Amino acid sequence: MRTSISRREWLTRSSCGFGALALAGIASAQTRTSSAAPDHRPHHPPKAKRIIFLFMQGGVSQVDSFDYKPTLLQQDGKQFAFDDARIIANTGRRGVAQRVMKPLWQFAQHGQCGRWASSLFPHIAARVDDLTFVHSMHTEGVAHGPATLFLHCGSTNFIRPSIGSWVLYGLGTENDNLPGFVSISPSAGNGGARNYGNAFLPAVYQGTPLGRAGAPASEATIRNLASQLSPSDQRTRFDLLRELHDQQMNQRPGDAELEAVVQSYELAWRMQQNAPETLDLSHETAATLEMYGIGQRPTDNFGRQCLMARRLCEAGVRYIQVTYGDSSANPAWDQHSNMPKHQDHAQAVDRPIAGLLEDLKQRGLLEDTIVWWGSEFGRTPYAQGNGTGRDHNPGGFTVWLSGGGFKPGRAFGATDEFGARAVEDKVHIHDLHATILYQLGLDHERLTYRYAGRDFRLTDVHGRVVRELLV
């Protein structure tokens, strides 16, 4: 009969409900000991402290939303050869004629700045004076998987750290009781966990997923796993566990693995005491809930995600991603044969996003928070296969940003007359990454990590700061 157990088994048995959260911390601390930690100081005075990235998974059509092209109305139904990367990839030849399809929603100018926006997003259109539009985006990858990875990690195929991990690595967290990088309702497909992963950065910089795409936002939370115990009993057990840890560490000084486990329990304890309250929306006012469309269809689910993002923002989380998406097999905005479906998705996100912007502005948080809205690519100005949908378009699309020192009410860059390709003041994803890092006080060329004999960075050997977008 065995009368003793190993240190690893003892630690597992004595978890007191912290084990699930501790696993990530174990890897975090183990990896952290193998590399010198950065000092988490910005390279220059920052204009922003944090980011909320509103990821519209699947590809919102720029020519149906924010990139107004009168030529599409004039040439609707006519055949043209666009010869873009997607057509060439699918057909292997050039000169294939495609039918031009006009916007399905009416455009109008909005705000004092007179920016164009369609009736697809009426609530966001009402806030254009707070937005900075970039109409000349272009990216790598013609399929969702590579393009989504490139959007998040700056690479279409290699395993690289996500932008959230780079931001956390460079600046650290503002709240030691919560994760510094949170991904709300991430998708399991098109890169999955790699889109919020740390890759070769120390694991402490990995994003913490809350919920999953396609599931109710109410599941996107961190629960107190020992909640069946009274607070005093939880504290008593944790204090006892801490004493036992101290004894173990005194007996094995310099044991990095043991130290990592101890640190993970400490973090798990702090998270379980703080995260559930941070994500609890029950104390918000009725007016705030209405602002986000919570309690109403179809806005309730994404409204909850956006309100959680604001609460995490207030609590000091450095990078927050909010994903609007479906299952991995069906990215939400991917309308190849049914463009009217864009309307359903827009109705679900339009009011919550406008509510988030208004809420941040009212609370004085928009000044030092970057809100970034966009997809992995846009959509074509022609009907795919002469049908009723649009194909992928990495060659020209629109994103917008708000707050954090970006020029409000500004439109920068342009696509061609059809909205097919970026042609004026082109902005690559590497450039967008470099610019966002710059506003956070980080030089994209200096934010590096040495791995496998070379220095890596988010923008690889590319990227420029687009200063024309900045105040």
Secondary structure, 3 states (H helix, E strand, C coil): CCCCCCHHHHHHHCCCCCHHHHHHHHHHHHHHCCCCCCCCCCCCCCCCCEEEEEEECCCCCHHHCCCCCHHHHHCCCCEEECCCHHHHHHHCCCCCEEEECCCCCCEEEECCCCEEEECCCHHHHCCHHHEEEEEEEECCCCCHHHHHHHHHHCCCCCCCCCHHHHHHHHHCCCCCCCCCEEEECCCCCCCHHHHHCCCCCCHHHCCEEECCCCCCHHHCCCCCCCCCCCHHHHHHHHHHHHHHHHHHHHHCCCCHHHHHHHHHHHHHHHHHHHHHHHCCCCCCCHHHHHHHCCCCCCCHHHHHHHHHHHHHHHCCCCEEEEEECCCCCCCCCCCCCCCCHHHHHHHHHHHHHHHHHHHHHHCCCHHHEEEEEECCCEECCEEHHHCCCCCEECCCEEEEEECCCECCCEEECEECCCCCCEEECCEEHHHHHHHHHHHCCCCCCCCCEEECCEEECCCCCCCCCCHHHEC
